[in-house]
Amino acid sequence: MAARHLTVPLRWQVILFMIIRWAVNINTRMVYPFLAVFARGLGVDFTTISFALTARALTGVASPLLGPIGDRYGRKASMLVGMATFGIAMALVIIWPTYPVFFLSVVLGFLGMYVYLPAVQAYLGDAIAYQQRGQAFAITELGWSLSFILGIPLVGFLIARYGWQAPFPMLACAGLLAVGVIAWLIPPIQSSQSTTNGVLSNIRSALTQPSVVAAMLLSIAFTSANEVVNVMFGVWMEDSFGLKVAALGVASAIIGFSELGAESLSAGLVDRLGKERSVAIGLALNALVALGLPWLGRSLLGAEVGLGLFFLTFEFAIVCSLPMMSEVLPLARATLMGMNLAAFALGRAIGDLLGPQLYHIGFWANALLAALLNLAALAALSRIKLKKVDLGG
């Protein structure tokens, strides 16, 4: 007998996905502002806890192997597995509040996210016509910025009142509650286009498609462009203005609201302008802002305005790229979206490697490379041909 579920209108499903994304990304973002608190609670130093964050970042490399679960076993099954893994990972810290378990929790939580996200993106790609898909993707992405604007203050309140472990019961309950809500409200629809090929076969076949390769190069290039600035802007502001705490506190708020503004703009514009055109506009503007950062950075206000515009244009480009990516390989959407997450992770790793080296030359070198990488991303974008690719086999 098939499991019973209540199907709700798609617009409410999109809101549900946004709320779940909010909870998942609280876990992603809370470690940075409360790093010292978690380190003290676990009885380790910053270097030791950073190993857990490094391992967490490296899980992005596994996303091409995890995303295809949604193609082979269905979008809903993948969402359920991902959120169950996330919820269990958060619960482990409540039961065993030790550093090895925290390390395991951090890694498993990200693995669950990398199973869940490609399935949601593929589900929306299946359910919504390409012409209207951008708004739905942008609404779900609001969870990213809201996790910073609303989630981090909530985490701070819980930690101040109940101690460093306090966020984990909330996140564990959110993950396990999401399992029940997804099981009840999301229909178990398998796309008629989905492939039943094996995971590695899907990936190999995808990488033979020129548009897929171009799409991956696009994601690597513009995330690298963002990260070469992102990884060093705090040091740049400290060196330039000597206002470490104050300047970075304001900058962090600016970044959060810039992300929210970009996601709101994307929701209103991406389907009207077209996905490819919107991405191109975002990349071009981000390149121009990057070139202007050293000039704007002559004053604290100018630096903060410049950073706000830099992160706004980047977030606009990345949010607009997601619905476009969902149509690059329709026969294996979850596979492609998982590969895209890996491309984002690789781009961030490249930026993290190059950013500090360039800063020894001067922050203008970081800004210049960011602009050049955006131009490379524009070149890759021009090579993407939608709805003209297929899987072999």
Secondary structure in CASP SS format (residue, H / E / C, confidence):
PFRMAT SS
TARGET T0000
AUTHOR 0000-0000-0000
METHOD secondary structure of the structure
MODEL  1
M C 1.00
A C 1.00
A C 1.00
R C 1.00
H C 1.00
L C 1.00
T C 1.00
V C 1.00
P C 1.00
L H 1.00
R H 1.00
W H 1.00
Q H 1.00
V H 1.00
I H 1.00
L H 1.00
F H 1.00
M H 1.00
I H 1.00
I H 1.00
R H 1.00
W H 1.00
A H 1.00
V H 1.00
N H 1.00
I H 1.00
N H 1.00
T H 1.00
R H 1.00
M H 1.00
V C 1.00
Y C 1.00
P C 1.00
F C 1.00
L H 1.00
A H 1.00
V H 1.00
F H 1.00
A H 1.00
R H 1.00
G H 1.00
L H 1.00
G C 1.00
V C 1.00
D C 1.00
F H 1.00
T H 1.00
T H 1.00
I H 1.00
S H 1.00
F H 1.00
A H 1.00
L H 1.00
T H 1.00
A H 1.00
R H 1.00
A H 1.00
L H 1.00
T H 1.00
G H 1.00
V H 1.00
A H 1.00
S H 1.00
P H 1.00
L H 1.00
L H 1.00
G C 1.00
P C 1.00
I H 1.00
G H 1.00
D H 1.00
R H 1.00
Y C 1.00
G C 1.00
R H 1.00
K H 1.00
A H 1.00
S H 1.00
M H 1.00
L H 1.00
V H 1.00
G H 1.00
M H 1.00
A H 1.00
T H 1.00
F H 1.00
G H 1.00
I H 1.00
A H 1.00
M H 1.00
A H 1.00
L H 1.00
V H 1.00
I H 1.00
I H 1.00
W C 1.00
P C 1.00
T C 1.00
Y H 1.00
P H 1.00
V H 1.00
F H 1.00
F H 1.00
L H 1.00
S H 1.00
V H 1.00
V H 1.00
L H 1.00
G H 1.00
F H 1.00
L H 1.00
G H 1.00
M H 1.00
Y H 1.00
V H 1.00
Y H 1.00
L H 1.00
P H 1.00
A H 1.00
V H 1.00
Q H 1.00
A H 1.00
Y H 1.00
L H 1.00
G H 1.00
D H 1.00
A H 1.00
I C 1.00
A C 1.00
Y H 1.00
Q H 1.00
Q H 1.00
R H 1.00
G H 1.00
Q H 1.00
A H 1.00
F H 1.00
A H 1.00
I H 1.00
T H 1.00
E H 1.00
L H 1.00
G H 1.00
W H 1.00
S H 1.00
L H 1.00
S H 1.00
F H 1.00
I H 1.00
L H 1.00
G H 1.00
I H 1.00
P H 1.00
L H 1.00
V H 1.00
G H 1.00
F H 1.00
L H 1.00
I H 1.00
A H 1.00
R H 1.00
Y H 1.00
G C 1.00
W C 1.00
Q C 1.00
A C 1.00
P H 1.00
F H 1.00
P H 1.00
M H 1.00
L H 1.00
A H 1.00
C H 1.00
A H 1.00
G H 1.00
L H 1.00
L H 1.00
A H 1.00
V H 1.00
G H 1.00
V H 1.00
I H 1.00
A H 1.00
W H 1.00
L H 1.00
I C 1.00
P C 1.00
P C 1.00
I C 1.00
Q C 1.00
S C 1.00
S C 1.00
Q C 1.00
S C 1.00
T C 1.00
T C 1.00
N C 1.00
G C 1.00
V H 1.00
L H 1.00
S H 1.00
N H 1.00
I H 1.00
R H 1.00
S H 1.00
A H 1.00
L C 1.00
T C 1.00
Q C 1.00
P H 1.00
S H 1.00
V H 1.00
V H 1.00
A H 1.00
A H 1.00
M H 1.00
L H 1.00
L H 1.00
S H 1.00
I H 1.00
A H 1.00
F H 1.00
T H 1.00
S H 1.00
A H 1.00
N H 1.00
E H 1.00
V H 1.00
V H 1.00
N H 1.00
V C 1.00
M C 1.00
F H 1.00
G H 1.00
V H 1.00
W H 1.00
M H 1.00
E H 1.00
D H 1.00
S H 1.00
F H 1.00
G C 1.00
L C 1.00
K H 1.00
V H 1.00
A H 1.00
A H 1.00
L H 1.00
G H 1.00
V H 1.00
A H 1.00
S H 1.00
A H 1.00
I H 1.00
I H 1.00
G H 1.00
F H 1.00
S H 1.00
E H 1.00
L H 1.00
G H 1.00
A H 1.00
E H 1.00
S H 1.00
L H 1.00
S H 1.00
A H 1.00
G H 1.00
L H 1.00
V H 1.00
D H 1.00
R H 1.00
L H 1.00
G C 1.00
K H 1.00
E H 1.00
R H 1.00
S H 1.00
V H 1.00
A H 1.00
I H 1.00
G H 1.00
L H 1.00
A H 1.00
L H 1.00
N H 1.00
A H 1.00
L H 1.00
V H 1.00
A H 1.00
L H 1.00
G H 1.00
L H 1.00
P H 1.00
W H 1.00
L H 1.00
G C 1.00
R C 1.00
S C 1.00
L H 1.00
L H 1.00
G H 1.00
A H 1.00
E H 1.00
V H 1.00
G H 1.00
L H 1.00
G H 1.00
L H 1.00
F H 1.00
F H 1.00
L H 1.00
T H 1.00
F H 1.00
E H 1.00
F H 1.00
A H 1.00
I H 1.00
V H 1.00
C H 1.00
S H 1.00
L H 1.00
P H 1.00
M H 1.00
M H 1.00
S C 1.00
E C 1.00
V C 1.00
L C 1.00
P H 1.00
L H 1.00
A H 1.00
R H 1.00
A H 1.00
T H 1.00
L H 1.00
M H 1.00
G H 1.00
M H 1.00
N H 1.00
L H 1.00
A H 1.00
A H 1.00
F H 1.00
A H 1.00
L H 1.00
G H 1.00
R H 1.00
A H 1.00
I H 1.00
G H 1.00
D H 1.00
L H 1.00
L H 1.00
G H 1.00
P H 1.00
Q H 1.00
L H 1.00
Y H 1.00
H C 1.00
I C 1.00
G C 1.00
F H 1.00
W H 1.00
A H 1.00
N H 1.00
A H 1.00
L H 1.00
L H 1.00
A H 1.00
A H 1.00
L H 1.00
L H 1.00
N H 1.00
L H 1.00
A H 1.00
A H 1.00
L H 1.00
A H 1.00
A H 1.00
L H 1.00
S C 1.00
R C 1.00
I C 1.00
K C 1.00
L C 1.00
K C 1.00
K C 1.00
V C 1.00
D C 1.00
L C 1.00
G C 1.00
G C 1.00
END
